[in-house]
Amino acid sequence: MARKGSRYVCQACGATQPRWAGRCESCGEWNTIVEEPIAETIPRALGPKARGRAIELVGLKGASEPVGRRRSGLGEFDRVCGGGLVPGSAVLVGGDPGIGKSTLLLQVAAALARAGAVVYVSGEEAVDQVRMRAERLGLAGAPVQLAAATNVGDVLATLEAGPAPEAVVIDSIQTMFIEVLDSAPGTVAQVRASAQELIRLAKRRGFVVLLVGHVTKEGVIAGPRVLEHMVDTVLYFEGERGHQFRILRAVKNRFGPTDEIGVFEMTSAGLLEVENPSALFLAERRGNVSGAAVFAGVEGRRPLLVEVQALLAPAAVGAPRRAVVGWDSGRLAMVLAVLEARCGLALAGNDVYLNVAGGLRITEPAADLAVAAALVSSLTGVPSSAGAVFFGEIGLSGEVRAVGQTDLRLKEAAKLGFAEALMPVRRPGKGRRAEGPRPAGGPAVREIGHLQDLVALFRGTAARPGARGRDRAGGSAGI
């Protein structure tokens, strides 16, 4: 049992347990329960003397001054934030260790410092170490006010002493602590209380606070999930260590769209903006190789073309392997099952490897048709056309369902010179475009109603409804 004046708290979800255990009953995480002392002063019920003053209630309709956004000058960062940073807002930036979070925020701080005072507080590095990074990035001359501190009380006293800055960067929130709490820095109580004090001051004085958050092995921000609810914007900085591309993704934004992304390229001079990511992701593509298909996707409001690669090989022994990079493994299992059950392809005895080139992670279901095309191409050995793009969602009965923002996908494909688009059948009354000659300025459209129609293009024969043959698909005619 817990000693008097202490409790056991899970550091992953914030749940309180009556005693220590190896596994949290709420979130299922192992070795995350830590004993924390309970504050001696416990708030009592609000009596007549403890009640506060009455607050003013107003209606929904009224005159409000427009809030101007503060642009950092980094177009990709401002795009993800919804056009710029809102004064008085709190932004949480998470990502794997070494992915470039500190580099990104140092560049943002240097850009914002051109318009006003910016404070950068580092809790993980000394001042000289931050200066070395700034010199390597060519930002040594930026008027950023730098400090190395971990005591939230000292940080708050410094920020309240002089004029309010334009922005404050805290790197990272897991290193901050409040003296009145006996728990160690990084625990649920410390992270929650430190963030709450910093956010309260930011909203009162009107400056932007940017918090760096570590992530767990599952890829979510460490500490209680309540931290994501406390801030206004949550950004994830993603990317593979072996690739130079980095993706900044918004998963929550009270002042702009969610699921927006910004693309950066990591170089020796820091993070460079990528204005045309589609051309960059397809730069090393070879169009005469089987097992590859170009997916016309949309991330937020940005169209993005990326190559999906698949490789099928006979399984040596035991259960076939399924290795996926950049896509949902459960979604791959569903597409494989539909190809077997509805199209008569023998895939169960093969190892399947799927990769999204460039280190990008795809989340939208519209990639189903491109994945299916890559799988069938690898199975048959017939390459897909170098000038074709694919997009569409696959149902369990094999039908190809319509997806949103079709015109935006076709426009991006036409801009990069693709001549054909394989897509779902358009609904009547929605500007349905018949298969045939290419419209002016756009790719020719080939509508795919069922997955069998796609398989027939690689087989070189007409689709046979209800076909259940187990022959290995072949043929010389491809897309």
Summary of the structure (lengths in Angstrom):
residues: 479
radius of gyration: 26.8
end to end distance: 67.9
largest distance: 86.8
contacts: 1514
relative contact order: 0.09
helix: 25%
strand: 26%
